[in-house]
Amino acid sequence: MKKAIFAGIAALLISTPLTAATAFTDAKDAVKYRQAAFQLIRHNMADINEMIKGEVTYDAARVQKRADALVLVTTLPWEAFQVAGTEQGGGDAKADIWKNLDDFLERGEKLAADAGTLQAAAQTGDKNELRKAFGNFARNCKACHDNYKE
């Protein structure tokens, strides 16, 4: 009896990392997740951009909040591209993503690093520093779109 319980517990412990390796139930779920993450990036980015352009009143606290959010949300979508079957998931993703996955993921890491630079620029309160950091962030975002988005 003890051996059976021990074997059951051992099997559970061994299999747990395999089932916990991904937060996604299937490829379709991963596609929805990455699309939602990109929407969060877009929303936060657009708000900062509108303030930089003077289309809405500049609010340093709101810029900081958006930059802080970008630090987090720019880390989210990339793992969802590594789930088997996501290349069949639809959306605006080009097949080139999976042909050049290492490059694509490196660009994601760069975007997250750029978000950190943007956050630091927002903390200074210097609009010129913010504008420069945001420009770098936006250019990196666009470059990835040019290569990997329909």
C-alpha positions as CSV (number, residue, x, y, z in Angstrom):
1,M,0.0,0.0,0.0
2,K,2.8,2.4,0.9
3,K,4.6,1.6,-2.3
4,A,1.4,2.4,-4.3
5,I,1.0,5.8,-2.5
6,F,4.6,6.6,-3.0
7,A,4.5,5.7,-6.7
8,G,1.4,7.8,-7.1
9,I,3.0,10.8,-5.4
10,A,6.2,10.4,-7.4
11,A,4.2,10.2,-10.7
12,L,2.3,13.4,-9.8
13,L,5.5,15.2,-8.9
14,I,7.3,14.1,-12.0
15,S,4.4,15.0,-14.3
16,T,3.6,18.4,-12.7
17,P,6.4,20.3,-14.5
18,L,5.2,19.0,-17.8
19,T,1.7,20.2,-17.3
20,A,2.8,23.5,-15.7
21,A,5.3,24.3,-18.5
22,T,2.7,26.4,-20.3
23,A,-0.2,28.6,-19.3
24,F,-2.1,27.8,-22.4
25,T,-4.7,25.0,-22.9
26,D,-4.0,24.8,-26.7
27,A,-2.8,26.8,-29.6
28,K,-6.0,28.7,-30.0
29,D,-5.8,29.9,-26.4
30,A,-2.1,31.0,-27.0
31,V,-3.1,33.0,-30.0
32,K,-5.8,34.8,-28.1
33,Y,-3.4,35.5,-25.3
34,R,-0.7,37.0,-27.5
35,Q,-3.3,39.1,-29.3
36,A,-4.6,40.4,-26.0
37,A,-1.0,41.2,-24.9
38,F,-0.4,43.1,-28.1
39,Q,-3.6,45.1,-27.6
40,L,-2.3,46.1,-24.1
41,I,1.0,47.2,-25.7
42,R,-0.9,49.2,-28.4
43,H,-3.1,50.9,-25.9
44,N,-0.4,52.0,-23.5
45,M,1.8,53.1,-26.4
46,A,-0.9,55.1,-28.1
47,D,-1.7,57.0,-24.9
48,I,1.9,58.1,-24.5
49,N,2.2,58.9,-28.2
50,E,-0.9,61.2,-28.0
51,M,0.6,63.0,-25.1
52,I,4.0,63.5,-26.8
53,K,2.3,64.8,-29.9
54,G,0.1,67.2,-27.8
55,E,-3.1,65.6,-29.0
56,V,-4.1,65.2,-25.3
57,T,-2.9,67.1,-22.3
58,Y,0.4,65.8,-21.1
59,D,0.2,64.1,-17.7
60,A,3.5,63.0,-16.3
61,A,1.9,60.6,-13.8
62,R,-0.1,59.0,-16.6
63,V,3.0,58.7,-18.8
64,Q,4.7,57.0,-15.9
65,K,1.8,54.6,-15.4
66,R,1.8,53.7,-19.1
67,A,5.6,53.2,-19.2
68,D,5.4,51.1,-16.1
69,A,2.7,49.0,-17.8
70,L,4.8,48.6,-20.9
71,V,7.7,47.2,-18.9
72,L,5.4,44.3,-17.9
73,V,3.2,43.8,-21.0
74,T,6.2,43.8,-23.4
75,T,7.3,40.6,-21.8
76,L,4.0,38.7,-22.2
77,P,3.3,37.7,-25.8
78,W,6.5,35.9,-26.8
79,E,6.0,32.6,-25.1
80,A,2.7,32.3,-26.8
81,F,4.4,32.1,-30.2
82,Q,6.3,29.0,-29.0
83,V,3.2,26.8,-28.4
84,A,2.8,24.0,-31.0
85,G,0.1,24.9,-33.5
86,T,0.1,28.6,-33.0
87,E,1.5,29.1,-36.5
88,Q,-1.9,27.9,-37.7
89,G,-3.8,30.3,-35.4
90,G,-4.6,33.1,-37.8
91,G,-4.4,36.7,-37.0
92,D,-1.9,39.1,-38.5
93,A,1.2,37.0,-37.8
94,K,3.3,36.1,-40.8
95,A,4.7,32.6,-41.3
96,D,8.1,34.2,-41.2
97,I,7.9,34.4,-37.4
98,W,8.3,30.6,-37.1
99,K,10.9,30.5,-39.9
100,N,12.9,33.0,-38.0
101,L,11.8,32.4,-34.4
102,D,15.1,33.3,-32.8
103,D,15.2,36.7,-34.5
104,F,11.6,37.3,-33.6
105,L,12.1,36.5,-30.0
106,E,15.3,38.6,-29.9
107,R,13.2,41.5,-31.2
108,G,10.7,40.9,-28.4
109,E,13.5,41.0,-25.8
110,K,14.7,44.3,-27.4
111,L,11.2,45.7,-27.2
112,A,11.1,44.8,-23.5
113,A,14.5,46.4,-22.9
114,D,13.3,49.5,-24.8
115,A,10.3,49.6,-22.5
116,G,12.7,49.7,-19.5
117,T,14.5,52.7,-21.1
118,L,11.2,54.4,-21.7
119,Q,10.2,53.8,-18.1
120,A,13.5,55.4,-16.9
121,A,13.0,58.4,-19.2
122,A,9.5,58.9,-17.8
123,Q,10.9,58.9,-14.3
124,T,13.2,61.8,-15.2
125,G,10.3,64.0,-16.2
126,D,12.3,65.3,-19.1
127,K,10.0,65.4,-22.2
128,N,13.0,65.3,-24.6
129,E,14.4,62.2,-23.0
130,L,10.9,60.7,-23.1
131,R,10.4,61.6,-26.7
132,K,13.8,60.0,-27.6
133,A,13.1,56.8,-25.7
134,F,9.6,56.6,-27.1
135,G,11.0,57.0,-30.6
136,N,13.4,54.1,-30.1
137,F,10.6,52.0,-28.7
138,A,8.2,52.8,-31.5
139,R,10.9,52.2,-34.2
140,N,11.7,48.8,-32.8
141,C,8.0,48.0,-32.7
142,K,7.5,49.1,-36.3
143,A,10.5,47.2,-37.5
144,C,9.1,43.9,-36.1
145,H,5.7,44.7,-37.7
146,D,7.4,45.3,-41.1
147,N,9.0,41.9,-40.9
148,Y,6.5,39.8,-39.1
149,K,3.0,41.2,-39.3
150,E,0.6,41.1,-42.3
